[in-house]
């Protein structure tokens, strides 16, 4: 596969049009805004920057690397083990459900392409979107660092678009936030890829509280 086509495949995986329902999740932000924990664009930037360092840097990206390597090694047992570890580190029922829903949606896309049909792999891939991205990244020969940055930018863009609706702020502020927050991605990625197994795992108590409270929030726009 040519370098140009790999780039196009990466853009497809990072696109907000990827049918995993990303636009329906706020990952606790909806409650955080209602509770007054996040106010204005500056408050959103601080909230998201903490998640960038903790969630992406200490959990999602290190696990993406391990899932990617498991795919390259054709090691479905390791792939399933790390996928289960990811779900165990989603601290609320709502966040675990989101992870599974995203994974199942991506697995259905692969079903339509008649890919990843071996039962063990199909079941493991359906556990998380991160697993599906790792599997496709290997199939399309997308370099791990490029795949991780594409995933990180898509995650950040989804959060900013939720912020536009919830905080709220305008499109000018949204693009400024994307510009500024994305500057941290390469540095966080370097640390994430060097993280040993015994240091894996994110932990943001306010995020867990916000997600748990969102489960029973009286009125809400988002599923998480």
N, C-alpha and C positions, 0 to 999 in steps of 0.2 A: 504494500500500500504506500502511495506517495506521501511525502510530508504534507502536501497541500490537502490531500484527502483526510489524513489524520486530523489536521486542524479543523476541517469541516465536521468530522465526526465528533470532535470534542465540543464544538459550538452547539451541535445538536444535543449532546448530553447536558450542557449547561443552560440550554434555552428554557425560559419560563413556559414554553409550549410543551415541554416534555410532560406527557399525561400522567403525572403522579399526584396531581392535586395540590401542588406546593402553595398555590395562592389561597388555599383554605385554612392555612395554619399560621398562628402568630407565636407559638412556643412561649406562652406565658405573658407576652407583651400586653395582651388585651386587659388582663387583670392588673398588671403593673401600672398601666395608664390610669385605670379606674381608681386604684389605691393611691395614686399620686406619687408613686415611686419613680415614674418616668414623666418628665415635663419638658416639652419643647425639644428642638433638634439637639441641643447640647446634652440634655438628659438621655435622649435616645442613643447618642454617640457613646456615652459612658456605659450604658446598659449593654450595648452590643459589643463594645470593645472587651468587656469582661468575658462575654461568651466566646468571643473570637479566640482569646488566649486560653480559656479553660476548656470549652467544649471542643472546638476545632483542634487546638494545640495539644490537648492532653488525652483526647478520646477519639474523635472522628478521624482525623488524619492519620494518627498512628495505626488505627484499626484498618483504615483504607489500605495502608501499606501492607499489612499482614494479610488482608483478604486478597489483594492483588498478587502477592507472592504465592499464596495458596492456589490461586487459579493457574499461575505459571507452572507450579509444581504438580498440577492436577491432583491436589490433595483435598478432597471434599470433606474429610473429617476435620482438618484444621480450619477450613472455610466455615463449616457449621459451628465449630467451637467458638471462633471469634465472632460470628454473627450472634450467637447466644450471649456472649460476653457483652456485646453492644446493647442488646435488649435489657440485660440485667443492670446496665448503667443508666438507663433512662429511668428517672427517679419517680415518675408518677404513672398511673394507669393511662392517663391521657397521652403522655409522651411515648409510651410503649405502643399504644394503639396507632398513633401517627406513624411510628417507624414501620409497623407491620403493614399498614394501609399503603404507604408509599412503596414498600417492597412488593406487595401483591400486585399493585398497579403496573410496576415495571416488569414483573414476571409475566403479566398478561400481554404486555407489548412484545416480549420475547416469544410468547406462544404464537402470536400473530405472524412472527417471522420464522416460526418453527425452529427456534434456537433453544439451547439449554433444556432439552426435553428429557434427559436422563433423570429419573425420579429423585435421586439423592441430590443432584445439583439443583434441580428445579425447586425442590422444597427449601433448600438452604438459601438460594437466591431470593425467594419470596419473603424471607424474614426481614429484609431491610433494603432501602434504596441504595445504601452504601455498598451492599454486596452486589447488587445488579450493576452499579457503575464500575466496580472493580472487575466484574466478569466481562462486561462489554469493553472496558479499557484494554484488557488483555487480548480479547478477540480482535479488536481494531488496532492493536499494537500502539496504543497511545502511551507515551512515556509517563511514568508514575507522577513525576512532579507536575507535568502539564495537567494530568487528570485531577490531581489534588487541587491545583489552583483553579481549575474550571469548576470543580465542585464547591470550593470555598466562595468563589465569586457568585455562583448561583444561590448559595445559602445566604450570602450577604444581600444580594439583590432582593430576594424574597422577604427578608426582614425589613429592608428599607421600604418596600412597597406596602407592607403591613403598617409600618410607621406612618406613611402618607395618610392612610385611612384612620388610624387610631390616635396619633399623638395630638393633633395632626400637624403636618408641615407640607409645603408646596413642592413642586417638581424641581425648582431651583435648589432648594435645600436638600432634596433627595439626591440629586446628582452630586452635590458637594459632599454629602455624607459618603456616597459610594466612592468618590475620588479619594477622600481622606482615609476612610477605614480600610480600603483595599491596599493602601501603602503598607499596612502592617502584615499583610498576608505572606509575602516571601520570607520575612524573618521568622514568623511563627511556624511556617512550614519547615524551615531548617531545624528548629528545635523539636518539632513533632516527629520528624523522621529519625531523629537520634534517640528518642525516648525508649528506654528498656521496658521489658514486659512488666516488671514489678512496679513501675511508676505509672502505668496506664490508669486512667479513670478521671472523669471530671467531677466537680462537686461545687455547685453554686446554690447555697441554701435558699436565697431569695427566688431564684428561678424555679426551684422545686415547689416552693410555697405558692408562687404565682400560678404555676400550672395546676396545682391541686385545687386552689381556690377557683380557678377558671372552670373546673369541671362542674361547679354548681353556680356559676355566675348567672345572675337573673336574666340579663339580656346580653347577647354576644353575637358578633359577626363571624368569628372564626371557630374552627373545630378544636383548636388547641391554643 
